[in-house]
Amino acid sequence: MLLDLDGLAVVRVERLEDGTRRVYLATAGEQARACPACGAFATRVKGWVVTRPRDLPCGERGLELAWRRRRWHCTQPGCARRSFTEQVRQVPAGARITTRLRQAAGRRVRGAGSTVVQAGRDLGLSWPTVMDAFRQVGQEVMTAPPGPVTVLGIDETCRGRRQRRRDPRTGRWEPRAERWHIGFVDATGIQGLLGQVDGRAPQRRAGLAGNHPQALA
């Protein structure tokens, strides 16, 4: 059975009474015994521990992972990390789910139109776990520069009723919050909302467009 989890090897597979497949794993890469603090390769085994990280579903039946991994002593002088447990990229230290399961949950919400609740139901994850995964994959979109825009859409939106507050120093009534917002969208593409600013003055429009000249190429 091939799971495609880098650094882990399948030892054997057991089918349970309900059809669930339990996959027993062992560490396959030497990098797993490198101390996360100093990077030195450990040579003294402190003990063994079995962890059961959750992974993507495989077919219609359930899938359980059982990874028997070692705890190592770090004997490097001056290293504050006395011991550590083996870890790989797909199962970092302390992780209860694989990296690819977390990413899949976030992508379902970000790009597949799924709600956080539905993604949790489909993958067997809690709401906070899926929401945290969505925030992580969302940063990939938020930090990426926008691509060229053929037609830039500009939309002014007024929200709520106008509210005022009295300035205690001057006694004058002032707006409590800006009611107008300007949204900039990719009108003919797939990038959606490019940005949003408060206010409705023309200089506010030009300001955002000037901050993203590559979007208007």
C-alpha positions in Angstrom: 0.0 0.0 0.0 1.4 3.4 -1.0 0.4 6.4 1.1 2.9 8.9 -0.4 3.9 10.3 3.0 7.5 11.4 2.6 9.7 9.9 5.3 7.3 7.2 6.3 7.1 3.5 5.2 4.2 1.1 5.5 5.0 -1.9 7.7 1.7 -3.7 7.4 -2.0 -3.1 6.9 -4.8 -4.5 9.0 -8.5 -4.6 8.1 -10.8 -4.1 11.1 -14.3 -5.6 11.5 -16.0 -2.5 10.3 -13.9 -2.4 7.1 -11.5 0.3 8.4 -7.9 -0.2 7.3 -5.3 0.4 10.0 -1.9 1.2 8.5 1.2 0.7 10.6 4.0 3.0 9.8 7.7 3.3 10.5 10.2 6.1 10.0 12.0 5.7 6.7 14.2 8.8 6.5 17.4 9.7 8.5 16.4 13.3 8.7 13.8 12.5 11.3 16.5 12.0 13.9 18.0 15.5 13.4 17.5 17.6 16.5 15.0 20.5 15.7 17.1 22.8 17.9 20.7 22.3 16.9 20.3 20.1 13.8 22.7 17.4 15.0 21.8 13.8 14.3 21.0 11.9 17.5 22.4 8.5 18.2 20.9 7.6 21.6 17.3 6.3 21.6 15.3 7.4 24.7 12.2 5.3 24.0 9.3 4.6 21.6 5.9 6.2 21.2 2.9 5.3 18.9 0.9 8.3 17.5 -2.2 8.1 15.3 -2.3 11.2 13.0 -5.4 11.5 10.9 -5.1 11.6 7.2 -7.2 12.1 4.0 -9.9 9.5 3.5 -9.0 6.6 1.2 -12.0 5.3 -0.6 -15.3 4.7 1.1 -13.8 2.9 4.1 -12.1 4.6 7.0 -8.3 4.8 7.3 -6.3 4.8 10.5 -2.6 5.5 10.8 -0.4 4.1 13.6 3.2 5.5 13.5 5.7 3.9 15.8 8.4 6.4 16.2 11.4 7.0 18.4 12.3 9.5 21.0 15.9 10.6 20.9 18.4 12.0 23.3 20.3 15.1 22.0 23.8 14.8 23.4 25.3 18.0 21.8 27.0 20.2 24.4 25.1 23.5 24.8 21.9 22.3 23.1 18.9 23.2 25.2 16.8 20.5 23.6 17.5 17.4 25.7 15.1 15.0 23.9 12.8 15.1 20.9 10.4 12.9 19.0 10.8 12.0 15.3 8.9 14.2 12.9 8.5 14.4 9.1 7.1 17.2 6.9 3.6 15.6 6.6 3.4 15.0 10.4 5.2 17.8 12.3 5.9 17.5 16.0 2.7 17.7 18.1 0.4 17.5 15.0 -2.7 15.4 15.2 -3.5 15.6 11.5 -1.3 15.4 8.4 -0.2 18.5 6.6 -2.1 17.5 3.5 -5.3 16.9 5.4 -5.1 20.4 6.8 -4.4 21.9 3.4 -7.2 20.0 1.8 -9.6 21.3 4.5 -8.5 24.9 3.9 -8.7 24.6 0.1 -12.3 23.3 0.3 -13.4 26.5 1.9 -11.2 28.8 -0.1 -11.7 27.5 -3.6 -14.4 24.8 -3.7 -17.3 26.9 -2.2 -17.7 24.7 0.8 -18.6 26.1 4.2 -16.4 25.5 7.2 -19.1 23.3 8.8 -19.5 21.1 5.6 -15.7 20.8 5.1 -15.4 19.6 8.7 -18.2 17.0 8.2 -16.7 15.7 5.0 -13.2 15.3 6.5 -14.1 14.5 10.0 -12.5 17.7 11.5 -13.7 20.2 14.0 -14.8 23.7 13.2 -11.8 25.4 14.8 -9.4 23.1 12.9 -11.0 23.8 9.5 -11.2 27.5 10.2 -7.5 27.6 11.2 -6.6 25.7 8.0 -8.7 28.2 5.9 -6.8 31.1 7.5 -3.5 29.6 6.5 -4.3 28.9 2.9 -6.1 32.2 2.7 -2.8 34.0 3.4 -1.4 32.6 0.1 -4.1 34.5 -1.8 -4.0 37.6 0.4 -0.2 38.1 0.1 0.0 37.2 -3.6 0.2 40.3 -5.9 -2.8 40.7 -8.2 -2.4 39.8 -11.9 -3.2 42.0 -14.8 -6.8 43.4 -15.0 -8.5 44.0 -18.3 -11.6 45.8 -16.9 -11.5 47.3 -13.4 -14.8 47.5 -11.7 -15.4 50.2 -9.1 -18.4 50.1 -6.7 -19.4 52.5 -4.0 -21.4 51.0 -1.2 -23.1 52.8 1.7 -23.8 50.7 4.8 -26.2 51.2 7.6 -27.8 54.3 9.0 -25.8 57.4 9.6 -24.6 57.6 13.2 -23.1 60.6 14.9 -21.3 61.2 18.2 -20.6 64.5 20.1 -17.0 65.4 20.5 -16.5 66.0 24.2 -13.9 68.7 23.6 -15.6 70.8 20.9 -19.2 69.8 21.4 -19.7 69.3 17.7 -21.5 66.3 16.2 -19.2 64.1 14.1 -19.8 60.9 12.1 -19.2 57.8 14.3 -17.8 55.8 11.4 -17.3 56.0 7.6 -20.4 54.7 5.9 -19.1 54.7 2.4 -16.7 52.1 1.0 -15.1 51.8 -2.5 -14.5 48.2 -3.8 -12.3 47.4 -6.7 -12.9 44.2 -8.5 -11.7 42.3 -11.6 -14.8 42.8 -13.7 -14.1 40.3 -16.5 -11.6 37.9 -14.8 -11.5 35.5 -11.9 -9.6 37.5 -9.2 -12.7 38.9 -7.6 -12.2 41.7 -5.0 -8.8 43.4 -5.4 -9.2 45.8 -2.6 -11.4 48.1 -0.5 -11.0 51.5 1.0 -13.1 53.8 3.1 -14.7 56.9 1.7 -16.0 57.8 -1.8 -13.9 60.7 -3.0 -12.2 60.3 -6.4 -8.7 60.6 -4.8 -9.5 57.5 -2.8 -10.1 55.6 -6.0 -6.9 56.8 -7.6 -5.0 56.0 -4.4 -5.7 52.3 -4.4 -5.2 52.0 -8.2 -1.9 53.8 -7.8 -0.8 51.4 -5.1 -1.4 48.4 -7.5 -0.2 49.6 -10.9 0.6 45.9 -11.9 -3.1 45.1 -11.6 -4.0 47.6 -14.3 -1.5 46.4 -16.9 
